[in-house]
Amino acid sequence: MAKPRLGLAKIASLILDRLALIMFGRIANSFNSVFEMDQHLRRAGIEAYPQLYTARAFLHTLITLVVSAVFVTAIIGYVENLILKVILVLIPIIASLMVFLAYILYPSSKASSRLVGVESELPFFAAYLSTMARGGVSPESVIERIANLKIFRYIREEARRILRDVRMFGRDILTAIEYNVYHHP
């Protein structure tokens, strides 16, 4: 059996993730406990380890700060106006803050999108579910069918999460549904 090959992008991503955990693992852990990032990520449906997610945020913020500082240092010598020099000096700070805020606010945005999407599809799903239940189809079969349908985008993702919990984690169907409901925005 042949070994699966990792592409260059995947290897680079793994190296950056390892570097992020080495450099910012402790501070990310403290940040997560204060701001409860694990709950935010779970509600958003983001399948990432919270410490790694936050360590990535810190690493990408640092990379943005360094790259933009190098860029500004290369340009600032050619600028004569003092106001433009001050603005150029502020660019690395503002850019890195924007990257960090984007990482921190993304789970909230994703959770909101998840909530709105499911709420918009829920009336149609309820009609579909009641029709299937009247036909005598079991709840697990209904969820399997929903997971493969093309008409429900957000409900389909929720059904896939429920099936993952049943098949991979050995939960029964009702426990998996309750777990999904509990962690849904």
C-alpha positions in Angstrom: 0.0 0.0 0.0 1.4 3.4 -1.0 2.0 6.1 1.5 -0.2 9.2 1.1 1.9 12.1 -0.2 1.7 15.5 1.3 1.8 18.5 -1.0 4.1 21.4 -0.4 1.3 23.6 0.8 0.3 21.0 3.4 3.8 20.6 4.6 4.2 24.4 4.9 1.0 24.6 6.8 2.1 21.9 9.2 5.4 23.7 9.8 3.7 27.0 10.4 1.2 25.3 12.8 4.1 23.7 14.8 5.9 27.0 14.9 2.8 28.8 16.1 2.3 26.3 18.9 6.0 26.5 19.9 6.1 30.3 19.9 2.6 31.1 21.2 1.2 27.9 22.8 1.2 29.2 26.3 -0.1 32.7 25.6 -2.8 31.1 23.3 -3.8 28.8 26.1 -4.2 31.7 28.5 -6.1 33.7 25.9 -8.5 30.8 25.3 -9.3 30.4 28.9 -10.1 34.1 29.3 -12.1 34.6 26.1 -13.5 31.0 25.9 -12.5 30.5 22.3 -13.4 26.8 22.4 -17.1 27.7 22.8 -16.9 30.3 20.1 -15.3 27.8 17.7 -17.7 25.1 18.5 -20.7 27.4 18.0 -19.3 28.5 14.7 -18.8 24.9 13.6 -15.1 25.4 13.1 -13.3 22.1 13.6 -10.0 23.4 15.0 -8.2 22.9 18.2 -8.7 26.3 20.1 -5.1 26.6 21.2 -3.9 26.0 17.6 -6.4 28.5 16.2 -5.3 31.2 18.6 -1.6 30.4 18.2 -2.1 30.8 14.4 -3.8 34.2 15.0 -0.7 35.3 17.0 1.7 34.0 14.5 0.0 35.5 11.5 -0.3 38.8 13.4 3.5 38.7 14.0 4.2 37.8 10.3 2.0 40.7 9.2 3.8 43.1 11.6 7.3 42.0 10.4 6.5 42.1 6.7 4.7 45.4 6.9 7.5 46.9 9.0 10.1 45.8 6.5 8.0 47.3 3.7 7.6 50.6 5.6 11.3 50.8 6.5 12.1 50.4 2.8 9.8 53.2 1.7 10.1 55.7 4.6 13.4 57.0 3.4 11.9 58.3 0.2 9.1 60.2 1.9 9.6 63.9 2.7 6.3 64.8 4.4 6.2 64.3 8.2 2.5 63.4 8.3 3.1 60.7 5.7 6.0 59.3 7.7 3.8 59.1 10.8 1.1 57.3 8.8 3.6 54.9 7.3 4.9 54.1 10.8 1.3 53.3 12.0 0.6 51.0 9.0 2.3 47.9 10.5 0.5 48.3 13.8 -2.9 48.8 12.2 -2.4 46.0 9.7 -1.3 43.5 12.4 -4.3 44.5 14.6 -6.6 44.0 11.7 -5.3 40.5 11.1 -5.7 39.6 14.8 -9.2 41.1 15.0 -10.2 39.2 11.8 -9.1 35.9 13.5 -10.9 36.7 16.7 -14.1 38.0 15.1 -14.4 35.3 12.4 -16.0 32.6 14.7 -18.7 35.0 15.7 -19.4 35.9 12.1 -19.4 32.2 11.1 -21.8 31.4 14.0 -24.1 34.1 12.9 -24.1 32.9 9.3 -24.8 29.3 10.6 -27.7 30.5 12.7 -29.3 32.6 9.9 -28.8 29.8 7.3 -30.4 27.1 9.5 -33.3 29.4 10.5 -34.0 30.2 6.8 -34.1 26.5 5.9 -36.0 25.3 9.0 -39.6 25.6 7.8 -38.9 23.6 4.6 -36.9 21.1 6.6 -39.8 20.7 9.0 -42.2 20.0 6.1 -39.8 17.5 4.6 -39.2 15.8 8.0 -42.9 15.4 8.7 -43.5 13.9 5.3 -40.7 11.4 5.8 -41.9 10.6 9.4 -45.4 9.9 8.1 -43.9 7.5 5.6 -42.4 5.5 8.5 -38.7 6.4 7.9 -36.5 6.3 10.9 -34.8 9.4 12.2 -31.3 8.2 11.3 -32.4 7.4 7.7 -33.9 10.9 7.5 -30.7 12.5 8.6 -28.7 10.3 6.2 -30.9 11.5 3.3 -30.7 15.1 4.4 -26.9 14.8 4.5 -26.9 13.8 0.8 -29.5 16.3 -0.4 -28.5 19.3 -2.5 -31.5 21.5 -1.6 -30.6 22.2 2.1 -27.2 23.7 2.4 -27.0 24.6 6.1 -29.3 21.8 7.4 -27.2 19.4 5.3 -24.0 20.5 7.2 -25.8 20.0 10.5 -26.9 16.5 9.4 -23.3 15.7 8.4 -22.2 16.8 11.9 -24.8 14.5 13.5 -23.8 11.6 11.3 -20.2 12.1 12.2 -21.0 12.0 15.9 -23.0 8.8 15.4 -20.4 7.0 13.1 -17.1 8.2 14.5 -17.9 8.9 18.2 -20.4 6.1 18.7 -23.2 8.3 20.0 -26.8 7.2 19.4 -28.8 9.4 17.1 -30.8 11.3 19.7 -27.7 12.1 21.8 -25.9 13.3 18.7 -28.9 15.6 17.8 -29.0 16.9 21.4 -25.2 17.6 21.3 -25.6 19.5 18.0 -28.5 21.5 19.4 -26.6 22.3 22.5 -23.6 23.7 20.6 -25.6 25.4 17.9 -25.8 29.2 17.9 
